[in-house]
Amino acid sequence: MGCYQIKIGIVIPARLESERLPRKALKIFSGLPMIEHVWRRAQLTDPVIETVIATDSEEIKKVCENFGAKCYITSKEHPNGLSRVSEISSILNWDFYIVLQADEILIDPKYLDQLYKEIEVNSKQQFFNLITDLNNKSELTDKNTVKCVLRDDRTIINIFRKSGLVSSEETQLKIIKKICGIFAISKNCLSIVSGAQPQKIEISESIEQMKIIELGINILAVNTKLNYPSVNTPEEALLVERILGMDPRQKQILEMIN
């Protein structure tokens, strides 16, 4: 009898009316809406992983179907992307769901490959999150940069928006990591999380992964080398446009998806 092959897929949750940058999922970068950039990068994984989009917007759905994506309409009442993924999980019935936020326009496909391989090797782990180093001291107090600290076994102790450590900034830059907007959750863990009430820190800090920690479930950090910004504000949108035009690796990926 052959070995069971675990089923891993990618879900891109996307809503139209984001608070800090309304309609950002459809904002045009280098001739394509942001949601298309993210989807096309997911198509560059090796092997290509099944990818779907979960959205509350018929407008987003129409745009996505025009470029060939499979798209599901979900409720407008979801508090975060993980909740939106939970709604369609019964349809997909995968073993693991890689949740790729729609504002991670600069995601390098090789990091999705890295996450995929980590799941295959550690399939008993329930939750995985990509992390990376901070770029500069200003990120320690930037509430738009979600951060974490790790145990020696790569599990995450805590997730926060502003550092509360009293050590020097130089020391903090060595031990604090940036939480990327790409994580993976098992089918079993998703069932537990979706059935649980919202947690205190999850709500107060608006960090969806904190629900996992507050429920006593370990998050395994998967370290990536480069710290590319996501798009949450108009300023970050401008920064991303510059990176797309100047960064050699990003220019290479753009050529691959166009």
URQUI-V189446 format. One record per pair of residues at least 24 apart in sequence whose ideal C-beta (glycine too) atoms are under 10 Angstrom apart, sorted by the first residue. I is the first residue (numbers start at 1). J is the second residue. D is the distance in Angstrom with one decimal. If there is no record, write none. Layout:
I/J/D
I/J/D
This chain:
4/95/9.0
4/123/9.9
5/95/9.1
5/120/9.4
6/94/8.5
6/95/4.3
6/96/6.6
6/119/7.4
6/120/7.0
6/123/5.7
6/186/9.3
6/187/9.7
7/49/9.8
7/50/8.4
7/92/8.7
7/93/7.8
7/94/4.6
7/95/4.8
7/96/7.4
7/97/9.8
7/187/9.0
8/45/9.9
8/49/6.3
8/50/8.5
8/94/6.5
8/95/6.6
8/96/4.5
8/97/8.0
8/98/6.5
8/115/9.0
8/116/5.9
8/119/5.8
8/120/7.7
8/123/9.3
8/184/7.6
8/186/10.0
9/42/9.8
9/49/6.0
9/50/4.4
9/51/6.9
9/52/7.0
9/92/6.2
9/93/9.7
9/94/4.6
9/95/9.0
9/96/7.7
9/97/6.4
9/98/6.9
9/184/9.9
10/38/9.6
10/39/9.0
10/42/5.1
10/43/9.6
10/45/7.7
10/48/9.9
10/49/5.2
10/50/7.1
10/51/4.2
10/52/7.4
10/53/9.5
10/94/9.5
10/96/9.9
10/97/7.8
10/98/4.5
10/99/7.9
10/100/5.4
10/112/7.2
10/115/9.5
10/116/9.0
10/182/9.2
10/184/9.1
11/42/9.8
11/50/9.6
11/51/7.7
11/52/5.7
11/53/7.6
11/54/5.6
11/72/8.8
11/81/8.1
11/82/9.6
11/84/8.0
11/85/4.8
11/86/9.9
11/88/7.1
11/89/8.5
11/92/7.5
11/94/8.8
11/97/5.5
11/98/7.2
11/99/5.7
11/100/7.2
11/185/9.8
12/38/5.8
12/39/6.2
12/42/7.1
12/51/6.8
12/52/7.3
12/53/4.7
12/54/7.1
12/55/8.5
12/64/8.8
12/69/8.2
12/71/9.2
12/81/8.6
12/84/9.8
12/85/9.5
12/98/9.5
12/99/8.1
12/100/5.1
12/101/7.5
12/102/5.4
12/104/8.8
13/53/7.9
13/54/5.0
13/55/7.4
13/56/9.2
13/74/8.0
13/78/7.9
13/80/8.0
13/81/3.5
13/82/7.9
13/83/8.5
13/84/4.2
13/85/6.0
13/87/9.6
13/88/9.4
13/99/6.7
13/100/8.4
13/101/6.8
13/102/6.6
14/38/8.4
14/39/9.5
14/53/6.0
14/54/7.2
14/55/4.6
14/56/8.3
14/57/7.5
14/60/5.6
14/61/9.4
14/63/9.8
14/64/8.1
14/71/8.9
14/74/9.7
14/81/8.4
14/84/8.5
14/101/8.4
14/102/3.8
14/103/8.7
15/54/9.4
15/55/6.5
15/56/5.1
15/57/6.7
15/60/7.9
15/74/9.0
15/76/7.7
15/78/7.8
15/80/9.7
15/81/8.6
15/84/7.8
15/102/8.1
16/55/7.5
16/56/6.9
16/57/3.9
16/58/9.2
16/59/6.3
16/60/5.8
16/76/9.2
17/56/8.6
17/57/8.2
17/76/8.8
18/102/8.9
18/103/7.8
18/231/9.3
18/232/8.0
19/206/9.9
19/232/9.2
20/103/9.9
20/144/8.1
20/231/9.4
20/232/5.3
20/233/5.2
20/234/8.3
20/236/9.0
21/103/8.2
21/231/6.6
21/232/6.4
21/233/5.9
21/234/6.1
21/235/9.6
21/236/7.9
21/237/6.6
23/57/9.3
23/59/8.8
23/60/9.3
24/102/8.0
24/103/6.2
24/105/9.5
24/230/9.8
24/231/5.7
24/232/7.9
24/233/9.2
24/234/9.3
24/236/9.5
24/237/7.3
25/53/9.4
25/55/7.7
25/57/7.9
25/59/9.4
25/60/5.8
25/63/8.6
25/64/9.4
25/101/10.0
25/102/4.9
25/103/7.5
25/105/9.9
25/231/9.3
26/57/8.7
26/59/7.2
26/60/6.7
26/63/6.2
26/64/9.9
26/102/9.7
27/103/9.4
27/105/9.1
27/231/7.4
27/234/9.7
27/237/6.5
27/240/9.6
27/241/9.9
28/241/9.9
29/105/6.3
29/106/9.7
29/231/8.4
29/237/7.9
29/240/6.6
29/241/6.2
29/244/6.2
29/245/9.9
29/254/9.4
30/105/9.6
30/240/9.7
30/241/7.8
30/244/5.4
30/245/7.8
30/250/9.6
30/251/9.8
30/254/6.0
30/257/9.4
30/258/8.0
31/254/9.5
31/258/7.7
32/67/8.1
32/105/9.5
32/254/9.2
32/257/7.8
32/258/7.9
33/60/8.7
33/63/5.9
33/64/8.8
33/66/9.8
33/67/8.4
33/102/9.8
33/105/9.9
34/102/6.7
34/103/6.8
34/104/9.2
34/105/5.1
34/230/9.9
34/231/6.5
34/237/8.7
34/240/8.6
35/60/6.5
35/63/6.9
35/64/6.3
35/67/8.8
35/69/8.2
35/71/9.6
35/102/5.3
35/103/9.2
35/105/8.9
36/63/7.5
36/64/7.6
36/66/8.9
36/67/5.1
36/68/9.4
36/69/7.9
36/105/9.6
36/257/8.4
37/102/9.5
37/104/9.2
37/105/4.8
37/106/8.4
37/107/8.8
37/231/10.0
37/240/9.5
37/244/8.7
37/253/9.0
37/254/8.5
37/257/7.0
38/69/9.9
38/100/6.3
38/101/8.0
38/102/5.7
38/103/7.9
38/104/6.0
38/105/6.0
38/106/9.3
38/107/6.6
38/230/10.0
39/64/7.0
39/67/7.1
39/68/8.5
39/69/5.1
39/70/9.7
39/71/9.5
39/100/8.8
39/102/8.8
39/257/9.1
40/67/7.7
40/68/9.4
40/69/9.1
40/109/9.4
40/253/8.9
40/254/9.6
40/256/8.3
40/257/3.9
40/258/8.6
41/100/8.5
41/104/8.5
41/105/8.2
41/106/8.6
41/107/5.3
41/108/7.6
41/109/5.3
41/111/9.7
41/112/7.6
41/253/6.6
41/254/9.9
41/256/8.6
41/257/6.5
42/69/9.3
42/98/8.6
42/100/6.2
42/104/10.0
42/107/7.9
42/109/7.3
42/112/6.5
43/68/9.0
43/69/9.2
43/109/8.3
43/256/9.4
43/257/7.7
44/107/9.8
44/108/9.1
44/109/3.8
44/110/8.6
44/112/8.2
44/113/8.9
44/253/7.5
44/256/6.1
44/257/7.2
45/98/9.2
45/109/5.4
45/110/8.7
45/111/9.7
45/112/4.9
45/113/5.6
45/115/9.4
45/116/6.7
46/109/7.8
46/110/8.5
46/112/9.2
46/113/5.7
46/116/8.8
47/113/9.0
47/116/8.5
48/109/9.8
49/94/10.0
49/98/7.1
49/100/9.9
49/109/9.9
49/112/7.2
49/113/8.9
49/115/9.8
49/116/6.4
50/92/8.4
50/94/8.1
51/98/8.7
51/100/7.9
51/112/9.6
52/85/9.6
52/88/7.4
52/91/9.0
52/92/7.0
52/94/9.9
52/97/9.8
53/88/9.9
53/100/9.7
53/102/7.8
54/78/8.9
54/81/8.1
54/84/4.9
54/85/6.2
54/86/9.6
54/87/7.1
54/88/5.3
54/89/9.7
54/91/10.0
54/92/9.6
54/99/9.5
54/102/9.6
55/84/8.0
55/102/8.3
56/84/7.6
60/102/8.6
79/198/7.0
79/202/8.7
79/203/8.2
79/206/8.8
79/208/7.7
79/211/9.9
80/198/9.6
80/202/8.5
80/206/8.2
80/207/9.0
80/208/4.0
80/209/9.4
80/211/8.7
81/181/8.3
81/183/9.3
81/208/6.8
82/183/8.3
82/185/7.1
82/190/7.8
82/193/6.8
82/194/8.0
82/202/9.9
82/208/5.0
82/209/8.1
82/211/7.6
82/212/8.8
83/193/8.8
83/194/7.0
83/198/9.3
83/208/7.8
83/211/9.6
85/185/7.7
85/190/7.1
85/193/10.0
85/194/8.8
86/185/9.2
86/190/5.7
86/191/8.3
86/193/7.4
86/194/3.8
86/195/9.1
87/194/8.5
89/185/9.3
89/187/6.9
89/190/5.7
89/191/8.0
89/194/7.8
90/187/10.0
90/191/9.8
92/187/9.3
93/187/7.5
94/186/9.3
94/187/6.6
94/190/9.4
95/119/8.7
95/123/7.7
95/186/6.7
95/187/5.5
95/188/8.9
96/120/9.3
96/123/7.8
96/125/9.6
96/126/9.4
96/127/9.7
96/128/8.4
96/184/5.4
96/185/7.0
96/186/5.5
96/187/7.1
96/188/9.9
96/189/9.2
96/190/9.1
97/183/9.1
97/184/6.6
97/185/5.5
97/186/8.0
97/187/7.5
97/189/9.4
97/190/6.4
98/128/8.4
98/130/9.7
98/182/7.0
98/183/7.6
98/184/4.6
98/185/8.5
99/129/9.6
99/181/8.3
99/182/7.0
99/183/5.4
99/184/6.9
99/185/6.8
99/190/9.7
99/208/9.2
99/209/9.9
100/130/9.8
100/180/9.9
100/181/7.6
100/182/5.3
100/183/8.9
100/184/9.5
101/180/8.8
101/181/3.6
101/182/6.9
101/183/9.0
101/208/9.9
101/230/6.7
101/231/9.6
101/232/10.0
102/181/8.9
102/230/9.3
102/231/9.0
103/181/6.7
103/229/9.3
103/230/4.5
103/231/4.4
103/232/6.4
103/236/8.5
103/237/9.5
103/240/9.3
104/130/9.3
104/180/7.2
104/181/4.8
104/182/6.0
104/228/8.1
104/229/9.4
104/230/5.1
104/231/8.3
105/228/8.5
105/229/9.0
105/230/7.2
105/231/5.8
105/236/9.8
105/237/9.1
105/240/5.8
105/241/9.8
105/243/9.3
105/244/8.0
105/250/9.5
106/226/8.8
106/227/9.8
106/228/3.7
106/229/6.9
106/230/7.6
106/231/8.7
106/239/9.8
106/240/6.3
106/243/6.4
106/244/7.6
106/247/8.2
106/249/9.3
106/250/6.2
106/253/8.4
107/180/8.2
107/181/8.5
107/182/6.4
107/224/9.6
107/228/7.4
107/230/8.8
107/253/9.0
108/224/7.7
108/225/9.1
108/226/7.0
108/228/7.4
108/249/6.7
108/250/8.4
108/252/9.8
108/253/6.9
109/253/7.2
109/256/8.4
109/257/9.4
110/224/8.7
110/225/9.6
110/249/9.3
110/253/9.7
111/180/8.0
111/182/7.2
111/222/8.2
111/223/9.8
111/224/4.8
111/225/8.6
111/226/8.4
111/228/9.3
112/182/7.2
112/184/9.8
114/222/6.2
114/223/8.8
114/224/6.8
114/225/9.8
115/180/9.7
115/182/6.7
115/183/8.2
115/184/5.9
115/222/5.5
115/224/8.8
116/184/8.3
117/222/9.3
118/154/9.8
118/184/8.1
118/220/7.4
118/221/9.8
118/222/5.0
118/223/10.0
119/184/5.7
119/186/8.6
119/220/9.5
119/222/9.1
122/154/9.8
122/220/6.5
122/222/9.5
123/186/8.1
124/186/8.9
125/154/10.0
125/155/9.0
125/184/9.0
125/186/7.7
125/189/9.2
125/217/9.7
125/218/7.2
125/219/8.8
125/220/4.9
126/184/9.4
126/185/7.0
126/186/4.9
126/187/9.7
126/188/6.8
126/189/3.9
126/190/9.1
126/192/8.4
126/193/9.4
126/212/8.0
126/217/5.4
126/218/7.0
126/219/8.4
126/220/8.6
127/155/9.6
127/156/9.1
127/183/6.7
127/184/7.1
127/185/5.3
127/186/7.2
127/189/5.7
127/190/9.3
127/193/8.7
127/209/7.8
127/212/5.2
127/213/9.2
127/217/6.0
127/218/7.0
127/219/4.7
127/220/6.9
128/154/9.8
128/182/9.1
128/183/6.1
128/184/4.3
128/185/7.9
128/186/9.2
128/218/10.0
128/219/7.2
128/220/5.1
128/221/7.9
128/222/5.5
129/156/6.9
129/159/8.6
129/177/9.8
129/179/6.2
129/180/7.1
129/181/9.2
129/182/7.5
129/183/4.2
129/184/7.9
129/185/9.5
129/209/6.2
129/212/8.8
129/219/5.3
129/220/7.5
129/221/6.0
129/222/6.9
130/177/9.9
130/178/9.3
130/179/8.0
130/180/3.9
130/181/8.2
130/182/4.6
130/183/6.9
130/184/8.9
130/221/7.9
130/222/5.2
130/223/7.9
130/224/5.5
131/156/8.0
131/176/9.9
131/177/4.3
131/178/6.3
131/179/6.0
131/180/6.2
131/182/9.8
131/183/9.8
131/219/9.6
131/221/4.6
131/222/6.9
131/223/5.7
131/224/7.1
131/227/9.7
132/177/6.6
132/178/5.1
132/179/8.8
132/180/6.1
132/221/9.8
132/222/9.7
132/223/6.9
132/224/4.8
132/225/7.0
132/226/6.6
132/227/4.6
132/228/8.2
133/173/7.7
133/174/8.9
133/176/9.0
133/177/6.5
133/178/6.9
133/223/8.4
133/224/9.0
133/225/8.1
133/226/8.8
133/227/6.0
134/163/9.6
134/172/8.4
134/173/5.6
134/174/9.5
134/176/6.2
134/177/7.1
134/178/5.4
134/227/6.9
135/173/9.1
135/178/8.2
135/226/9.6
135/227/5.1
135/228/9.8
135/229/8.9
136/169/9.5
136/173/8.1
136/227/9.6
137/163/9.9
137/168/10.0
137/169/4.7
137/170/8.3
137/172/8.2
137/173/6.7
138/169/9.7
139/163/9.1
139/172/9.9
139/173/8.6
139/176/8.6
139/178/6.9
139/227/8.6
139/229/10.0
140/165/8.4
140/169/6.3
140/172/5.7
140/173/7.4
140/176/6.8
141/169/9.6
142/178/10.0
143/205/9.0
143/206/9.4
144/229/9.0
144/230/8.8
144/232/5.3
144/233/6.6
144/235/9.3
144/236/7.5
145/176/9.9
145/178/6.0
145/179/8.3
145/227/9.3
145/229/8.6
145/230/9.5
145/232/9.4
146/178/7.2
146/179/4.2
146/180/8.7
146/181/8.3
146/205/8.6
146/206/9.2
146/207/5.9
146/208/9.7
146/209/8.0
146/210/9.5
146/230/9.8
147/172/9.3
147/176/5.2
147/177/6.6
147/178/5.9
147/179/6.3
147/207/9.8
148/176/7.2
148/177/5.5
148/178/7.9
148/179/5.2
148/207/9.6
148/209/8.5
148/210/9.9
148/213/9.4
148/219/8.3
148/221/7.2
149/175/5.9
149/176/5.9
149/177/7.3
149/221/9.8
150/175/8.0
150/176/9.3
150/177/6.6
150/219/9.5
150/220/9.6
150/221/5.5
150/223/9.0
151/218/9.0
151/221/9.2
153/218/8.7
153/220/8.4
153/221/9.6
154/218/9.5
154/219/9.3
154/220/5.7
154/221/4.8
154/222/7.9
154/223/7.7
155/213/9.5
155/217/9.9
155/218/4.6
155/219/6.3
155/220/5.8
155/221/7.1
156/209/7.9
156/210/9.8
156/212/8.8
156/213/6.8
156/218/7.7
156/219/4.4
156/220/7.9
156/221/5.6
157/213/8.2
157/219/9.5
158/201/8.9
158/210/8.4
158/213/7.1
159/201/8.3
159/202/9.5
159/205/7.9
159/207/5.4
159/208/9.5
159/209/5.6
159/210/5.4
159/212/9.0
159/213/6.7
159/219/8.1
160/201/8.6
160/205/6.8
160/207/7.6
160/210/8.6
161/205/5.9
161/206/8.2
161/207/7.1
162/205/9.4
177/221/7.0
177/223/7.6
177/224/9.9
177/227/9.5
178/224/9.5
178/227/5.9
178/229/9.6
179/207/8.0
179/209/6.8
179/219/9.4
179/221/8.7
180/221/9.8
180/222/8.9
180/223/10.0
180/224/6.9
180/227/8.5
180/228/8.5
180/230/7.9
181/208/9.9
181/209/9.8
181/230/5.3
181/231/10.0
181/232/9.4
182/222/8.9
182/224/9.0
182/230/9.5
183/208/8.9
183/209/6.5
183/212/8.8
183/219/7.7
183/220/9.9
183/221/9.9
183/222/8.9
184/220/9.2
184/222/8.6
185/209/9.6
185/212/7.9
185/217/9.3
185/219/9.5
186/217/9.7
189/215/9.0
189/217/6.2
189/219/10.0
192/216/9.9
192/217/7.4
193/217/7.8
226/250/9.8
